[in-house]
Amino acid sequence: MAKKDKKAKKDWMQGAVKKPGAFTAYCKSKGFDGVTDQCIAEGKAAGGKREKQAVLAETFRKSAKAKRRGK
């Protein structure tokens, strides 16, 4: 069972997004060109659902950067 738990922890990102594109749409409605650092900061300050989406977007960006670097 430990193997299954380890895989579940590793693959948590696949099930993390409930409404794909919702945060991008929010950023664009606020006048940003997409999900930017400024939009993420604004989303975090908004609180509630937007804050959760912003934190997730930030996590995805960090993961993508690490993947590009080969880590």
N, C-alpha and C positions, 0 to 999 in steps of 0.2 A: 504494500500500500504506500510505502514511502516514495516509490518511483512515481506513482500517480500524483501525489501531492507536490512533488518537485516539478513535474511537468505543468501542473495547474498554476503554480507560482510563476513559472517561466512564461506561460502563454496568457497572462492576465490581460494584456493589451488588446487581444482580439475581441474580447467581450466588453471592453471599457466604454466604447462609443455607443450611446443609445440612439442619438439622432445625428447621423453623419452630415456634416456641412452646416450645422446650426451655429457653431461659434464663428465660422468663417462668414456666414451671412450677417451675424451680429457685428463683426468687425467692419464689413463693407457698409452696413447701414450707418455706422459711426463715422464713415468717411475715410477709412483706411483702405489700402490696396489689397488687403488680405490679412492674414494673421501675422502681426508684427509684434515686436517687443513692447511697443507703446500700447497696442491694443490689449495685449496680455495684462499689462500693468493696470489698464483701465478696467478690464474685466475682473481682476482680483479685487480692486477697490469697490466694485459694484456689489459684491457679496452674493450670497445665495447660490442659485444655479449657475450664474455667470462666473462666479468665483471658482466653482468646481470645474467648469469647462476650461477656464483660463489656466488653472493648475495642470489639468490634463494636457492641454496644448503645450504648455511649457515642458512637461515631462516628455511628450512626443518629440519636441524640438531637441531636447538634450540627448535623447536616444538616437535620433537621426544623426546628430553631430558626432556622437561617439562611434556610430556605425561607419560613418565616412572616414573617420580617423583610423579605423581598424581595431577598435577596442572591443 
